Amino acid sequence: MKLTISEMARKSGVSVRTLHYYDEIGLLKPAEVADESGYRFYNEESMLRLQQILFYRELDFSLKEIARIMNASDYNVEEALKKQLELLMLKRDRIDRIIGLLAAQTKGDMKMSFKEFDMAEINEAKEKYAKETEDRWGTTDAYKESQKRTARYNKDDWQKITAEYEENLKAFAGMIGGNPESREAQELVAKWQGHISKYYYDCTREILAGLGQMYIADERFSKNMDKYAEGTAEFISKAIAAYCK
């Protein structure tokens, strides 16, 4: 599938002007931009990302918050859908309570109640989710640098970055059962650190040590890293711990 920006606008209901703006702020980059004409083209991945953005907008996240979440290096679509569903269900429950209150009043029950309008639960869940990605990072400076760099990457950049990441992950998976303190494992950790520093932010040993702990503490990381072999996340964590001593 290959859509022009006008076709993308018609299919999604999002204006061309808004799509241009999303491109400008690095939230939704076209899959391809024609060299001579400058025409923007979108594909299925673009549509999926736009749908994600619209889910967040429906939940009243600001564009700044959406960019912070979706541009994170560890953004996971499957996990995002679960969080969005959870938040939308909270929003639906609140609307149901308000409808129930209004329906009762149309039948003559004029009892004054304001608890149905309470947004505390929704806001708390949103704030927790919006800050979750940032909280997982070692420092605010590192997070800002990652946001700045990733906003410039295009489709080809992301394909290259992802390919390098997968290559390193497969290499770690192939070492399971070996010694995480071996020269080969330590060289791969250095390569892993270099990958992060090259594409996201300056990954110091202190930050790397924190990431190593997070890989086994956060099941989202463990699940993703173990896709090639069970125990990969744990092996990487141990290898990083040895490297950062």
trRosetta pair geometry for C-beta under 8 A, 3 or more apart (Angstrom, degrees):
i j d omega theta_ij theta_ji phi_ij phi_ji
1 43 5.6 128 84 -152 81 63
1 44 5.1 97 47 -51 124 86
1 47 7.7 -19 107 -8 143 134
2 31 7.8 -118 -124 71 77 133
2 32 7.7 -16 -142 34 108 131
2 41 5.4 -6 -172 -177 92 122
2 42 7.6 144 -157 71 44 40
2 43 6.1 -20 -96 -92 57 79
3 7 4.1 -135 -162 94 95 118
3 8 4.6 126 121 -60 128 79
3 11 6.7 -69 -135 7 156 142
3 41 6.6 145 72 -160 40 66
3 42 4.7 -29 65 63 98 91
3 43 7.4 171 17 -81 83 29
3 46 7.8 -137 49 75 109 134
3 47 7.8 78 18 -60 141 110
4 7 4.7 94 49 9 75 102
4 8 6.9 -133 95 -6 38 89
4 39 6.4 -48 -134 180 97 115
4 40 7.2 100 -164 80 56 64
4 41 6.3 -43 -98 -103 44 68
4 42 7.9 25 126 17 4 85
5 8 5.4 -51 -146 36 34 117
5 9 6.4 39 152 -24 64 103
5 16 5.6 83 139 -135 108 93
5 19 5.6 170 -158 105 102 146
5 20 7.6 51 -166 -61 147 78
5 30 7.3 -62 -76 -95 97 124
5 39 7.4 -148 -3 -170 102 72
5 40 4.5 56 -54 71 113 111
5 41 7.8 -94 -41 -80 68 28
5 42 7.1 102 -91 -16 52 110
6 9 5.6 -51 -151 32 32 113
6 10 6.5 28 153 -16 64 104
6 16 6.2 -11 -94 -86 58 124
7 10 5.8 -53 -146 37 33 109
7 11 6.1 29 157 -17 67 110
7 42 8.0 -157 81 46 94 106
8 11 6.0 -58 -142 40 27 108
8 12 6.0 1 167 2 65 118
8 14 7.5 -36 136 64 86 103
8 19 6.2 103 103 -111 125 157
8 42 4.6 66 -86 31 136 145
8 46 7.2 -51 -123 123 134 129
8 47 7.5 -146 -135 -85 93 84
8 50 7.6 160 -177 -45 109 166
9 12 6.5 -72 -137 49 21 94
9 13 7.7 -153 175 33 53 1
9 14 5.9 -109 -130 82 62 62
9 15 5.9 23 -146 -156 119 21
9 16 4.7 -48 -67 -61 152 69
9 19 6.1 -108 -76 -14 92 136
10 13 7.9 25 -174 -66 21 39
11 47 7.4 -48 114 -117 132 121
12 47 7.1 -160 -76 -134 114 84
12 50 5.7 -46 -125 136 152 143
12 51 7.9 -132 -129 -70 109 68
12 54 7.6 -159 -174 -52 108 143
14 18 5.1 -109 176 82 92 132
14 19 5.9 110 119 -56 112 90
14 50 6.7 -127 6 -170 153 125
14 54 7.4 -121 -64 -78 121 115
15 18 4.5 98 61 4 84 101
15 19 7.1 -147 98 -4 47 84
16 19 5.6 -54 -150 37 35 112
16 20 6.4 40 150 -22 66 102
17 20 5.7 -52 -153 33 32 114
17 21 6.5 31 149 -19 64 106
18 21 5.5 -54 -150 36 35 113
18 22 6.3 38 152 -21 67 102
19 22 5.6 -47 -145 34 33 112
19 23 6.6 38 151 -21 62 103
19 28 6.9 -78 -147 92 68 128
19 40 7.6 172 138 101 119 153
20 23 5.7 -56 -157 34 32 114
20 24 6.5 34 148 -23 66 105
21 24 5.4 -50 -148 32 36 115
21 25 6.5 15 161 -3 68 107
22 25 6.4 -65 -145 46 28 96
22 27 4.4 -87 -160 72 80 108
22 28 3.9 8 142 36 126 103
22 50 7.9 64 149 -109 171 88
22 53 7.1 14 -130 -147 137 169
23 26 7.8 35 178 -70 29 26
23 27 7.8 -79 -54 50 19 71
23 28 6.3 -59 -68 84 57 69
23 29 5.9 94 -132 -112 75 47
23 30 6.4 5 -108 -21 125 84
23 40 7.1 -87 -86 -116 154 151
25 63 6.7 37 110 153 162 128
25 67 6.6 -95 140 -82 109 146
25 151 7.6 -77 156 -150 45 123
26 29 6.9 -6 -143 -54 50 101
26 67 6.7 77 88 -143 91 123
26 71 6.9 40 131 -95 110 141
26 150 7.6 115 170 108 131 68
26 151 3.1 -13 -150 -155 166 92
26 152 7.2 -41 -112 -50 127 37
27 53 6.5 86 159 -109 117 135
27 63 6.5 -71 -74 -168 153 98
27 66 6.6 41 -139 107 123 111
27 67 5.1 -87 -95 -89 91 96
27 70 7.1 67 -152 72 74 135
27 71 7.8 -91 -112 -51 51 111
28 46 6.7 90 -173 -157 100 84
28 49 5.7 157 -118 117 93 120
28 50 5.8 56 -126 -82 148 80
28 53 6.4 -59 -56 -35 123 153
29 153 7.9 -150 7 93 163 55
29 154 5.9 -138 148 -121 148 64
29 155 7.3 -157 105 -41 117 76
30 33 5.5 108 76 -63 132 82
30 40 3.8 -142 -81 -161 154 96
30 41 5.8 97 179 54 117 40
30 42 5.7 -96 -138 -73 73 70
30 46 6.8 6 -140 -110 41 145
31 41 5.9 -66 62 103 90 80
31 42 5.6 115 3 -135 101 34
31 43 4.2 31 -30 3 168 102
31 45 6.5 112 -92 61 120 105
31 46 5.2 -103 -38 -42 101 121
31 155 5.2 53 -154 -61 61 148
32 40 7.6 144 84 -160 53 45
32 41 4.3 -12 64 59 98 111
32 43 7.8 70 -4 -31 99 106
32 155 7.1 -40 -63 20 62 143
33 38 6.3 -11 180 -154 100 46
33 39 7.1 169 -154 80 55 39
33 40 5.7 -20 -103 -101 79 61
33 41 7.4 -169 -78 19 32 78
34 37 4.5 10 98 51 133 92
34 38 6.2 -57 71 -1 83 11
34 39 4.4 27 17 44 124 86
34 41 7.3 84 -37 -17 87 110
42 46 3.7 -124 -162 92 94 157
42 47 6.6 110 148 -49 117 74
42 50 7.9 18 -165 -26 145 133
43 46 5.3 110 48 6 53 103
43 47 7.4 -106 113 -3 35 91
44 47 5.6 -53 -150 35 37 112
44 48 6.4 40 151 -21 67 102
45 48 5.6 -50 -149 34 34 113
45 49 6.5 33 152 -17 64 104
45 155 7.8 119 80 -121 143 112
46 49 5.8 -57 -151 37 31 109
46 50 6.3 30 151 -19 66 106
47 50 5.6 -52 -145 37 33 112
47 51 6.3 38 153 -23 64 103
48 51 5.7 -52 -151 33 31 113
48 52 6.6 35 149 -20 62 103
48 77 7.1 -6 159 -133 122 145
49 52 5.5 -51 -154 32 35 115
49 53 6.6 39 148 -21 65 102
49 70 7.3 104 -154 -172 94 137
50 53 5.4 -50 -151 33 37 115
50 54 6.4 36 151 -19 67 104
51 54 5.6 -54 -149 36 33 111
51 55 6.6 41 150 -24 64 100
52 55 5.6 -49 -153 29 33 114
52 56 6.7 29 151 -14 63 104
52 70 6.5 127 123 -107 131 129
52 77 6.9 -97 -85 -129 136 89
52 80 6.2 21 -142 129 117 145
52 84 7.9 -140 -144 -53 67 154
53 56 5.8 -59 -156 38 33 110
53 57 6.3 33 148 -21 68 106
53 66 5.9 71 -133 180 75 144
53 70 7.3 -28 -80 -45 78 164
54 57 5.3 -49 -142 36 36 114
54 58 6.3 44 154 -25 64 101
55 58 5.7 -53 -154 31 29 114
55 59 6.7 18 149 -9 62 108
55 80 8.0 117 85 148 144 102
55 81 7.9 -72 -158 -113 174 59
55 84 4.6 6 160 -154 131 148
55 88 7.6 -73 -162 -55 91 126
56 59 5.6 -63 -153 43 35 107
56 61 4.2 -52 174 44 94 132
56 65 7.5 -167 178 100 125 98
56 66 4.5 128 118 -106 154 108
56 69 7.3 175 -109 57 145 142
56 70 7.8 -101 -28 -41 156 119
56 84 7.2 -85 -69 -107 60 114
57 60 7.5 47 -178 -76 36 22
57 61 6.7 -84 -80 52 32 79
57 66 7.3 -6 -57 -69 71 147
58 88 7.1 17 114 -102 122 107
59 84 6.7 -129 -36 -140 142 79
59 87 5.1 32 -128 127 136 134
59 88 6.6 -91 -81 -72 102 73
59 91 6.8 -138 -118 -43 73 145
59 126 6.7 172 157 -107 112 115
60 126 7.7 -29 76 -124 93 157
61 65 4.4 -122 -175 88 97 125
61 66 5.1 119 117 -59 123 85
61 69 7.7 -33 -176 5 154 138
61 126 7.0 -165 -83 -159 86 114
61 130 6.7 171 -129 -93 110 115
62 65 4.7 97 54 6 78 101
62 66 7.0 -142 95 -6 41 86
63 66 5.5 -52 -145 36 35 114
63 67 6.2 36 156 -20 67 104
64 67 5.9 -53 -148 36 28 109
64 68 6.4 31 152 -22 62 107
65 68 5.6 -54 -149 34 32 115
65 69 6.5 26 155 -15 65 107
65 130 4.9 -39 -156 -139 118 120
66 69 6.0 -61 -151 39 30 106
66 70 5.9 5 164 -1 69 117
67 70 6.3 -65 -130 49 25 96
67 71 5.4 9 177 -7 67 122
67 147 7.2 76 139 -151 102 111
67 151 7.7 22 -170 -96 121 108
68 71 6.8 -55 -121 42 13 99
68 72 7.1 34 158 -47 50 97
68 130 7.1 57 82 -171 128 80
68 133 6.5 162 144 72 85 132
68 134 6.6 -17 173 -54 122 107
68 147 6.8 -28 -112 -102 62 131
69 72 6.3 -50 -170 -3 27 114
69 75 6.7 102 151 -111 62 112
69 80 7.5 117 153 -116 119 115
69 129 7.6 16 -108 146 135 88
69 130 6.6 -84 -61 -130 115 55
69 133 5.6 163 -119 -6 56 145
70 75 5.5 71 -149 -131 37 157
70 80 7.8 50 -96 -111 79 153
71 75 7.2 97 35 -32 7 141
71 146 7.7 151 131 130 97 89
71 147 5.7 83 106 -127 135 70
71 150 4.9 147 -178 101 100 131
71 151 6.4 -2 -140 -70 149 72
72 75 4.7 127 66 -50 84 89
72 133 4.4 -113 -72 -165 159 136
72 146 7.3 43 -129 128 53 135
73 146 6.2 -86 -29 -165 107 131
73 150 7.0 -149 -72 -77 76 143
73 196 7.9 77 171 -129 175 83
73 199 7.8 112 -112 112 127 108
73 200 5.3 -25 -60 -103 143 137
74 133 7.3 177 63 -135 99 94
74 136 7.2 -71 48 105 146 149
74 220 7.4 97 163 119 116 120
74 221 6.9 -36 -147 -88 134 91
75 80 6.9 20 -174 -52 86 128
75 133 7.5 0 -81 -111 77 137
76 79 4.0 55 89 19 114 113
76 80 6.4 174 88 -18 56 86
76 220 6.0 -153 9 -172 157 119
76 224 7.0 -125 -100 -68 130 133
77 80 5.4 -56 -146 35 31 115
77 81 6.4 35 156 -24 65 102
78 81 5.9 -50 -152 29 29 111
78 82 6.9 29 151 -16 61 104
79 82 5.7 -54 -155 34 36 113
79 83 6.5 33 150 -16 67 106
79 220 5.6 20 -82 -124 151 129
80 83 5.7 -58 -150 39 33 110
80 84 6.1 32 154 -20 68 108
81 84 5.7 -54 -143 38 30 111
81 85 6.3 33 156 -21 64 105
82 85 5.8 -53 -149 34 28 112
82 86 6.5 31 152 -21 62 106
83 86 5.6 -53 -151 34 32 114
83 87 6.4 26 154 -14 66 107
83 129 5.4 131 -174 -131 132 134
84 87 5.8 -57 -147 40 32 107
84 88 6.1 30 156 -18 67 109
85 88 5.8 -56 -141 39 29 109
85 89 6.3 31 157 -22 64 106
86 89 6.0 -57 -152 33 26 111
86 90 6.8 27 150 -18 61 104
86 125 7.0 -143 126 -175 107 139
87 90 5.6 -51 -153 33 36 113
87 91 6.4 36 149 -18 66 104
87 122 6.9 89 -157 -148 81 83
87 125 5.8 177 -103 120 85 127
87 126 6.4 85 -131 -79 130 78
87 129 7.0 -64 -62 -4 130 160
88 91 5.4 -51 -148 37 36 114
88 92 6.2 41 150 -22 67 102
89 92 5.4 -47 -144 35 34 114
89 93 6.4 39 154 -22 64 102
90 93 5.8 -51 -149 33 30 112
90 94 6.7 32 151 -19 62 104
90 121 6.0 -147 -161 120 124 107
90 122 5.0 161 129 -95 124 82
90 125 6.0 149 -6 29 170 157
91 94 5.8 -54 -153 33 33 112
91 95 6.5 30 151 -16 65 105
91 122 6.0 81 -77 -118 70 135
92 95 5.7 -57 -149 38 33 110
92 96 6.2 37 152 -23 67 105
93 96 5.5 -51 -147 34 32 115
93 97 6.6 34 153 -21 63 102
94 97 5.8 -54 -154 32 32 111
94 98 6.6 29 151 -16 65 105
94 116 7.3 130 -164 176 65 63
94 117 7.9 71 -174 -135 105 24
94 118 7.6 -132 -128 71 110 61
94 119 7.3 47 -136 -100 156 59
94 121 7.9 -176 -69 61 114 112
94 122 6.4 -39 -34 -40 147 131
95 98 5.7 -54 -149 37 35 111
95 99 6.2 37 151 -20 67 105
96 99 5.6 -53 -146 37 31 112
96 100 6.3 35 153 -22 64 105
97 100 5.6 -52 -149 34 31 114
97 101 6.5 33 153 -19 64 103
97 116 4.1 -164 134 -141 107 94
98 101 5.7 -52 -150 34 33 112
98 102 6.3 30 153 -16 66 107
98 116 4.9 147 -80 147 57 118
98 117 6.6 76 -93 -80 109 65
99 102 5.8 -57 -147 40 31 109
99 103 6.1 34 154 -23 66 107
100 103 5.7 -52 -143 35 29 112
100 104 6.4 32 156 -21 63 105
100 116 7.4 -153 62 -122 94 141
101 104 5.9 -55 -153 33 29 112
101 105 6.6 25 152 -17 63 107
101 113 6.0 -133 -128 73 127 117
101 116 4.7 -130 -28 3 141 168
102 105 5.7 -57 -150 36 33 110
102 106 6.6 35 152 -21 66 103
103 106 5.8 -53 -151 32 33 111
103 107 6.8 21 152 -11 63 107
104 107 5.9 -67 -158 41 33 105
104 109 4.2 -54 164 69 94 125
104 111 7.3 -31 128 36 132 101
105 108 7.7 172 -169 30 33 8
105 109 6.1 -93 -85 76 39 66
105 110 5.7 73 -134 -102 86 54
105 111 8.0 -128 -84 39 83 61
113 116 6.1 67 122 -5 107 103
114 117 5.5 -48 -173 32 68 113
114 118 7.5 98 134 -49 72 80
115 118 5.4 -17 -166 -19 51 120
118 121 7.1 66 122 3 103 90
119 122 5.2 -63 -166 51 69 111
119 123 5.1 68 136 -26 93 109
120 123 5.9 -62 -142 41 24 108
120 124 6.1 25 161 -22 64 110
121 124 5.9 -55 -146 34 26 112
121 125 6.5 23 156 -16 62 108
122 125 5.9 -60 -151 38 30 109
122 126 6.2 29 153 -19 66 109
123 126 5.6 -55 -144 38 31 112
123 127 6.1 31 158 -19 66 107
124 127 6.0 -54 -145 36 27 109
124 128 6.3 28 155 -20 62 108
125 128 5.8 -55 -149 35 29 112
125 129 6.3 24 155 -15 64 109
126 129 5.8 -61 -148 40 29 107
126 130 5.9 26 158 -19 68 111
127 130 5.8 -53 -138 38 28 110
127 131 6.1 13 165 -6 63 114
128 131 6.4 -71 -148 45 21 99
128 132 6.3 44 151 -55 61 99
129 132 5.5 -34 -149 -5 32 122
130 133 8.0 -63 173 22 30 95
131 134 5.4 -66 -160 49 56 109
131 135 5.4 59 145 -31 85 108
132 135 5.8 -58 -146 34 26 112
132 136 6.8 26 156 -23 61 105
133 136 6.0 -59 -159 27 32 111
133 137 7.4 29 149 -24 62 102
134 137 6.0 -56 -162 22 40 112
134 140 7.4 22 -171 -111 108 73
134 143 5.5 47 -133 -139 78 161
136 214 6.2 104 -162 -147 95 149
136 218 7.1 17 -125 -59 126 159
137 140 7.6 112 96 -86 121 29
137 142 5.6 -166 172 89 116 111
137 143 4.4 130 84 -70 167 101
137 146 7.5 -136 -120 11 143 144
138 142 5.4 40 61 27 94 155
138 204 7.8 -150 122 49 163 96
138 206 6.7 124 -163 115 140 87
138 207 3.6 -106 -14 -121 167 88
138 210 4.9 139 -95 55 97 149
138 211 7.3 -58 -49 -43 109 85
139 142 4.6 99 60 3 85 101
139 143 7.1 -148 97 -5 48 85
139 207 7.0 -78 0 -90 95 113
140 143 5.5 -55 -151 36 37 114
140 144 6.3 36 153 -19 69 105
141 144 5.8 -54 -147 37 31 110
141 145 6.3 31 155 -19 64 107
141 201 7.8 140 121 -161 70 132
142 145 5.8 -57 -149 37 30 112
142 146 6.4 33 152 -22 64 106
142 200 7.8 36 178 135 88 97
142 201 4.1 118 -157 137 74 157
142 202 7.0 -115 -109 54 89 67
142 203 7.8 83 -140 -90 128 54
142 207 6.1 135 -88 -117 162 149
143 146 5.7 -55 -152 33 31 113
143 147 6.5 32 151 -19 64 104
143 201 7.5 -29 -46 -53 18 159
144 147 5.6 -52 -150 34 33 113
144 148 6.3 34 152 -21 65 106
145 148 5.6 -54 -149 35 32 114
145 149 6.3 27 157 -15 66 107
145 200 7.3 90 109 150 92 55
145 201 4.1 110 87 -112 121 99
145 202 7.1 -6 109 5 168 78
146 149 6.0 -59 -146 39 29 106
146 150 6.0 17 164 -11 67 114
146 200 4.4 4 -115 -172 96 85
146 201 4.7 -59 -55 -35 83 111
147 150 6.4 -61 -137 42 22 102
147 151 6.3 32 161 -31 60 109
148 151 6.2 -57 -156 22 23 115
148 152 7.7 13 152 -14 55 105
149 152 6.3 -70 -171 30 37 106
149 153 7.3 38 145 -33 69 103
149 199 6.7 152 140 171 138 45
149 200 6.2 -176 67 -130 141 26
149 201 7.3 -159 7 -63 136 62
150 153 5.5 -42 -155 12 48 119
150 199 7.8 60 -81 160 80 84
150 200 7.0 14 -50 -115 104 70
152 157 7.9 69 110 -13 71 177
153 157 3.7 -136 -156 97 90 141
153 158 5.6 108 145 -53 124 80
153 161 7.2 -16 -148 -13 150 141
153 199 8.0 37 -77 -161 140 98
154 157 5.1 103 48 7 58 104
154 158 7.3 -122 104 -3 32 91
155 158 5.9 -60 -151 37 30 108
155 159 6.4 32 152 -22 66 105
156 159 5.6 -52 -148 33 33 113
156 160 6.5 33 154 -18 64 105
157 160 5.9 -61 -156 36 30 110
157 161 6.2 26 152 -17 67 109
158 161 5.5 -52 -141 39 34 111
158 162 5.9 34 159 -19 67 108
159 162 5.9 -56 -143 39 26 109
159 163 6.2 29 155 -23 62 108
160 163 5.8 -55 -148 34 28 112
160 164 6.6 26 155 -16 63 105
161 164 6.0 -57 -153 36 30 109
161 165 6.4 31 151 -20 64 108
161 199 5.2 115 -123 -137 120 157
162 165 5.5 -54 -147 36 33 114
162 166 6.2 30 156 -18 67 106
163 166 5.9 -55 -146 38 29 109
163 167 6.3 33 153 -23 63 107
164 167 5.6 -53 -148 33 31 114
164 168 6.5 29 155 -16 64 105
164 195 5.8 178 133 -127 122 120
165 168 6.0 -60 -154 37 29 108
165 169 6.2 27 152 -19 65 110
165 195 6.6 140 -86 169 67 147
166 169 5.5 -55 -144 38 33 113
166 170 6.2 35 157 -21 66 104
167 170 6.0 -54 -149 34 27 110
167 171 6.6 30 151 -21 61 106
168 171 5.6 -55 -152 33 33 114
168 172 6.6 33 152 -18 66 102
168 188 6.7 146 -154 -171 86 95
168 191 6.1 -167 -115 114 116 111
168 192 5.5 137 179 -90 143 81
168 195 6.3 -91 -31 -30 158 157
169 172 5.8 -52 -152 34 34 111
169 173 6.4 36 149 -22 65 105
169 225 6.3 -140 -143 -139 113 70
169 228 6.2 141 134 3 97 137
169 232 6.8 53 -172 168 82 144
170 173 5.4 -52 -148 35 34 116
170 174 6.4 36 153 -22 64 104
170 228 5.5 -163 -107 -133 64 166
171 174 5.8 -55 -153 33 31 113
171 175 7.0 28 150 -21 61 106
171 188 5.6 -163 119 -129 126 135
172 175 5.8 -62 -158 31 36 112
172 176 7.8 60 147 -46 63 81
172 185 7.9 78 -123 -134 73 82
172 188 6.2 166 -76 143 78 144
172 192 7.9 42 -58 -70 127 134
172 225 7.8 -35 91 -171 139 105
172 232 5.5 94 114 -161 107 96
172 235 6.0 157 174 97 97 118
172 236 5.2 12 -163 -75 150 97
172 239 7.5 -133 -132 19 106 153
173 176 6.2 -22 -168 -16 42 112
173 228 3.8 -67 -87 102 169 120
173 229 3.9 136 -163 20 101 115
173 232 4.6 -30 -91 -98 77 125
174 229 7.6 149 -59 -8 35 151
175 178 4.7 -77 -176 40 76 125
175 180 7.7 108 133 -95 125 59
175 182 7.8 -154 -159 49 124 129
175 184 6.9 -175 -109 111 128 115
175 185 5.7 138 177 -90 158 96
175 188 7.4 -152 -25 22 152 160
175 235 6.3 158 91 166 98 144
176 229 5.3 -149 3 128 148 138
176 231 5.1 103 -139 94 132 116
176 232 6.4 -78 -63 -84 121 60
176 235 5.3 -115 -98 -54 75 152
178 182 6.0 -44 151 -2 113 145
178 184 7.7 -22 136 69 153 122
178 185 6.9 -177 105 -53 117 122
179 182 4.2 110 80 -41 99 98
179 185 6.7 -138 100 2 61 141
180 185 5.1 -159 -155 161 39 160
180 235 5.7 -170 -89 -166 112 69
180 238 3.9 102 65 107 174 105
180 239 3.9 -126 -170 -71 97 72
180 241 7.9 41 127 49 136 92
180 242 5.8 154 119 2 94 136
181 185 6.7 13 8 70 6 131
181 186 6.9 25 -165 -52 39 109
181 238 8.0 -78 -44 144 75 95
181 239 7.3 -166 -67 -121 39 61
181 242 4.3 -146 -100 -153 85 160
182 185 4.6 91 57 10 83 103
182 186 6.8 -155 91 -5 41 89
183 186 5.8 -60 -145 41 29 109
183 187 6.2 32 156 -22 65 107
184 187 5.8 -54 -148 34 28 111
184 188 6.5 26 153 -18 62 106
185 188 5.7 -57 -152 36 32 111
185 189 6.6 37 149 -22 65 101
185 235 7.8 -113 -137 167 127 98
185 239 4.5 -126 164 -124 112 125
185 242 7.8 48 109 63 120 137
186 189 5.5 -44 -148 30 37 115
186 190 6.7 40 150 -19 63 100
186 239 6.8 -157 -79 -170 49 95
186 242 6.8 -92 -89 105 100 112
186 243 5.5 156 -136 -92 83 96
187 190 5.6 -50 -153 33 35 114
187 191 6.5 37 147 -19 64 104
188 191 5.3 -50 -149 36 37 115
188 192 6.3 45 148 -24 66 102
188 239 7.2 -15 75 161 102 154
189 192 5.3 -50 -148 34 34 116
189 193 6.3 36 151 -19 65 103
189 208 7.8 94 175 178 101 135
189 236 7.7 146 -99 -155 88 70
189 239 5.0 -164 -64 138 122 106
189 240 5.6 169 -138 -89 125 59
189 242 8.0 -173 -23 69 165 88
189 243 4.3 -139 117 -55 154 157
190 193 5.6 -50 -148 36 32 113
190 194 6.3 35 150 -21 62 106
190 243 7.2 -167 -56 -146 71 136
191 194 5.5 -53 -148 36 32 115
191 195 6.5 41 150 -26 63 100
192 195 5.7 -48 -153 26 31 115
192 196 6.9 28 151 -14 61 102
192 236 7.5 143 -113 -151 171 111
192 240 7.8 -81 84 -85 141 102
193 196 6.0 -56 -155 36 33 109
193 197 6.3 28 151 -15 67 110
193 203 5.1 -157 -160 100 75 127
193 205 7.9 -6 -130 -90 146 57
193 208 5.3 -17 -107 -99 108 140
193 243 7.9 -157 -36 141 133 148
194 197 5.6 -57 -143 41 33 110
194 198 5.9 34 158 -24 68 109
195 198 5.9 -57 -145 34 25 111
195 199 6.4 -15 170 13 61 113
196 199 6.9 -81 -142 51 20 85
196 200 5.2 -45 -168 41 64 119
196 201 7.0 -31 156 54 87 64
196 203 4.0 58 98 -44 122 147
196 208 7.6 163 51 -93 152 89
196 211 7.8 -104 -96 -60 165 173
197 200 7.4 -54 -82 54 11 75
197 201 7.1 -61 -120 98 46 34
197 202 5.5 35 -133 -128 93 40
197 203 4.6 -109 -60 20 82 90
200 203 7.4 55 73 -51 106 104
201 207 7.9 -102 101 164 112 169
203 207 5.3 -127 -153 87 60 124
203 208 5.4 80 162 -64 102 92
203 211 7.6 -21 -151 -8 116 146
204 207 4.9 96 53 10 76 99
204 208 6.8 -137 97 -5 39 90
205 208 5.3 -53 -141 40 34 115
205 209 6.2 42 156 -27 66 101
205 243 7.6 -146 -136 125 100 88
205 244 4.8 152 -177 -129 98 90
206 209 5.9 -51 -152 29 28 112
206 210 6.9 26 150 -15 60 104
206 244 7.8 132 -81 -156 27 125
207 210 5.7 -57 -156 36 36 112
207 211 6.4 37 148 -21 68 104
208 211 5.5 -52 -148 35 34 113
208 212 6.4 41 152 -25 65 102
208 240 5.9 -149 155 -159 94 113
208 243 7.3 -64 130 97 136 121
208 244 5.9 -176 93 -78 105 125
209 212 5.7 -50 -153 29 32 116
209 213 6.9 29 151 -15 62 102
209 240 6.6 168 -108 148 43 104
209 241 7.1 82 -137 -105 82 53
209 244 4.1 169 -79 158 101 169
210 213 5.9 -55 -155 35 35 109
210 214 6.3 33 150 -20 67 109
211 214 5.4 -58 -146 38 34 113
211 215 6.5 47 154 -35 66 97
211 240 7.0 -116 84 -163 87 162
212 215 5.9 -42 -153 15 30 116
212 216 8.0 5 158 3 56 98
212 236 6.9 -149 -130 130 80 78
212 237 4.6 126 179 -139 81 59
212 239 7.9 -147 -129 69 124 61
212 240 3.2 -157 -93 90 135 141
212 241 5.7 -177 138 -50 150 70
212 244 7.1 -149 6 1 148 137
213 216 6.9 -75 -168 43 35 91
213 217 5.8 21 149 -14 74 123
213 237 6.7 99 -86 -148 27 110
214 217 5.4 -66 -130 46 35 107
214 218 5.3 5 179 4 78 114
214 221 6.2 90 131 1 82 161
215 218 7.2 -50 -116 46 12 88
215 221 4.7 -120 -134 133 51 136
215 222 6.6 114 162 -72 61 67
215 225 6.3 24 -165 -9 108 159
215 233 4.7 -167 155 -164 100 94
215 236 5.7 -76 138 89 166 116
215 237 5.0 -158 71 -71 116 98
215 240 7.8 119 14 14 137 146
216 221 7.7 -74 -42 88 23 115
216 222 6.0 73 -123 -82 42 114
216 233 5.5 149 -82 136 69 107
216 234 5.6 75 -99 -95 124 65
216 237 4.7 -20 -23 -54 118 162
218 221 4.7 70 84 8 100 105
218 222 7.0 175 91 -9 51 89
219 222 5.1 -55 -140 43 43 115
219 223 5.8 47 159 -26 73 103
220 223 6.0 -49 -144 33 25 110
220 224 6.6 20 157 -13 58 109
221 224 6.0 -64 -152 40 30 107
221 225 6.0 18 159 -11 69 114
221 233 6.2 124 125 -130 87 131
222 225 6.0 -63 -141 43 26 104
222 226 5.8 17 164 -15 65 117
222 233 4.2 -123 -123 40 65 171
222 234 7.8 40 -130 -42 105 74
223 226 6.1 -63 -139 41 22 105
223 227 7.4 50 153 -56 56 85
224 227 6.2 -29 -169 -21 35 114
225 232 4.8 -148 147 98 89 109
225 233 3.9 115 80 -72 134 87
225 236 6.5 -90 -172 12 147 142
226 229 6.8 -95 -158 88 60 36
226 230 5.3 37 -167 -115 114 43
226 231 6.7 92 -121 9 103 28
226 232 5.1 175 -98 32 50 98
226 233 5.6 -54 -49 -9 90 102
228 232 6.1 67 61 -56 92 153
229 232 5.2 110 70 -52 82 104
231 234 5.1 -55 -160 43 63 115
231 235 5.9 68 142 -27 82 101
232 235 5.7 -57 -149 36 31 111
232 236 6.3 31 155 -18 67 106
233 236 5.8 -54 -148 36 30 110
233 237 6.3 33 153 -22 64 107
234 237 5.6 -52 -148 34 31 115
234 238 6.5 28 155 -16 64 105
235 238 5.9 -57 -150 37 30 107
235 239 6.2 29 153 -18 66 109
236 239 5.7 -57 -145 39 30 111
236 240 6.2 31 156 -20 66 107
237 240 5.9 -56 -149 36 27 110
237 241 6.4 31 152 -22 62 106
238 241 5.6 -51 -148 33 33 115
238 242 6.6 31 154 -16 64 103
239 242 5.9 -54 -152 36 32 109
239 243 6.3 33 150 -21 65 110
240 243 5.4 -56 -145 38 33 114
240 244 6.0 18 161 -11 69 112
241 244 6.2 -64 -141 43 25 101
241 245 7.1 50 153 -52 59 86
242 245 6.0 -27 -160 -14 35 114
